Amino acid sequence: MKFIYKNSVVFYKYIKRKGDVVNVYLHGWGTTHESLYFCNEHIKKPSLFIDFPPFGKSDKDIKGWTIFSYATMVVSLCEKLNIHKINLIGHSFGGRVAILVSVFCPTRVNKLVLVDSAGVKPKRGVRYHFRVWKYKLFKRLKLDTSNMGSCEYLALNENMRKTFKNIVNTHLNEFLKDVKVPTLIVFGKEDKTTPLYMARYLHKKIKNSELILIDKAGHFCFNDNRYAFLKNVKSFIEEG
């Protein structure tokens, strides 16, 4: 199915089952809803899967979107589908979006699951600061900077690069104290993309939270140790 938001097409799958609370799955940057679709087979709840633009079957070129646009899009889609109560399961970038939705719409969110979630301001080393200095120097000297940036950044068109910059430069540290819903934080112990200090920071700042670290798992902990991931998430969602 398709939903129009800010003149952009957003693809989604809504699996209707008995139950008043819908599990909303939010994938990471660079993947699609299919990365988490296996949950539909194991967690038998009404479920909503979304392709964040520009990924999957959603529009590839969007203009003027920020991290807040993604959050309000999720809420707008729930309103369109007449979904009143949700559990949010967000991986990496999807975790950023889930945090904002839970802060702005606390009465709509029943529970929150943050999977190898981004959003915490990263600790920057010497190499990062050197790359920033080099980029600014090249800009000042009017040299070519078109090949500077991460692989994720370079793969995007001009409009999406602006959105990507907004996302990675919007840190959610100050929002975490306002997350009031029961929260499960699940990280792979070997995650290098969102390191464990981020998991511990999330746990510290979100008062009503539980932290689970999965052995022999990295940034895609649900692929590296699917049994442990499903066991913990399913138990958390279904308890109570």
KAGIMO-V657576 format. One record per helix or strand of 3 or more residues. SS is the DSSP state (h for helix, s for strand). FROM is the first residue (numbers start at 1). LEN is the number of residues. Records with the same first field share a line. If there is no record, write none. Layout:
BEGIN
SS: FROM-LEN ; FROM-LEN
END
This chain:
BEGIN
s: 2-4 ; 8-8 ; 22-5 ; 47-4 ; 86-6 ; 109-7 ; 182-7 ; 209-6
h: 33-3 ; 39-4 ; 67-14 ; 93-12 ; 126-15 ; 151-4 ; 158-12 ; 173-6 ; 196-10 ; 221-4 ; 226-13
END
